[in-house]
Amino acid sequence: MSRLRPTLVFAAVFALALYLAACRGDAVPLAVDEAAVIVCTDECAERGQCGVLLDDRRAVLANEGRPAVVDHNRFFLDETPVNVREVSDRQLIAARDRVPLTVESTPFPHLFYRVEGEGKNAWVSEWCIARP
């Protein structure tokens, strides 16, 4: 066997590891008492968690009582600085008209953060929060 073959295998494995690490993105969750910022990202908007108010300000939807992706009762203005007060790891599943798509979809883990800012204390989705 040529000396080149083990080198190529090592290079391929190393390249794959780098690729997978890059695909993970910023996978480190926010921590309790960490400073963060509420953001109406494309991902947040695509999932119905933020939008535009009548006065053209962007806002992120939240729920005061529990982690939720529906039935919001609070909002934070886009780019609001907040502090994380609690983290909750939940399982979500896709739904259509509020009916879970249990046959077509697989549940996936999702983090929610109870944050404090703008004089409010409410839960927001990980899709809508970032490090400053």
N, C-alpha and C positions, 0 to 999 in steps of 0.2 A: 504494500500500500504506500502510496506517495505521501511525503510529508505535507504536501499542499492540502490534501483532503481534510485532515483534522483541523487545520487552520481555517479552512473554508467553513466547516461545520461550526467551529467556535464563533467565527465572525457572523454567521447566519443566526445563531442562537442569541448572541449579544445584540444584534440589530433588532431581532424580534422583541427582546426584553425592553430595549429603549422605546420601540414603537408602542408596546403595551403600556409602558409607564406614561408616555406622552398622551395616550388616549384617555387615561384616567382623569386628567385635568387636575383641578384643585379639589381632590377627594377628601382632604382633611376637614372634618366637620368643625363648625364654630363651637367654642366652649362656653360654659356658663361664666358670666361676668365679662365676656369678651365684647369689645366694641365692634359694631357692625354698621352697615348702611342698608336701608331698604331700597331696592332697585326694581323698576319695571323693565326687566330684560325681555328679549324676544321670547325666551323659553317661558317666562312668567306669563306674558301676554297670550302666547299660543295655548296655554293651559287654562285660560280664563281667570287668572288670578290678579290681573291689573288692567287698567284702562285709563281713559281720559274723562275728567270731570267736565261739567258744563262750562266752566271757566277756562278750559283747555289745560289745566294742570293734570299731570299724570299721577295716579294713585294706585297703591297696592292694597288689595283686599285682605282682611284679617278677621279673626273671630275671637271675641273676648273670653269665652268660656272653655274652648277646647280646640284642638287641632282640627282643621276642616278645609275642604276644597269647595264646599258649597255652603249656603246659608250664612254668609258673612254678615257681621254686624258692626264692623269697624273698618277704617282704612287709614293708611299712612301715606303721606305725600311722598312721591318719588324722591330719592336721595336724602331721606330723613336719617340722621344719625340715631342709632338705638344701641341699647345694651341688651345682651342675651341674658335672660333670667332662668330659662329652663329649656331643655332639649327633649323631644319625644320622637322615638323611632316607631313608625307605623308601617303597616302593609296597605298599599293601595292597589286597586284593580280598575281597569278602564270601565266606563259605564256609558250607556246611551240613554238619554231621557231619564237619568237617575236609576237605571236598572243595570246592575253589575253584569258585565260580559264574562261570566264565569267559564263558559265553554270556549270562547274565542281568545281570551286573554289570560295572562299569568300574573298573579300578584307580584308586586315589586316593592322593595323597601324604600321608604321616603322619610326624610327628617322634617320636623316642624320645630320652629323656635318660638318660645314665648319671649317677646321683646318688650322693652320699655323705652318710650320716646314720645315726644309731642304731648306729654301728659297722659299717655295711654299705656295700657298693658294688655297685649293681645298676641295671639298665635298667628304666625305667617309661615308659608311654605318655603322650603329650601330653594325653590326656583326663584324666589324673590328677595334674597338677602345675600350680601357679599361682605367681604372684608373691605375696610376703607382703603 
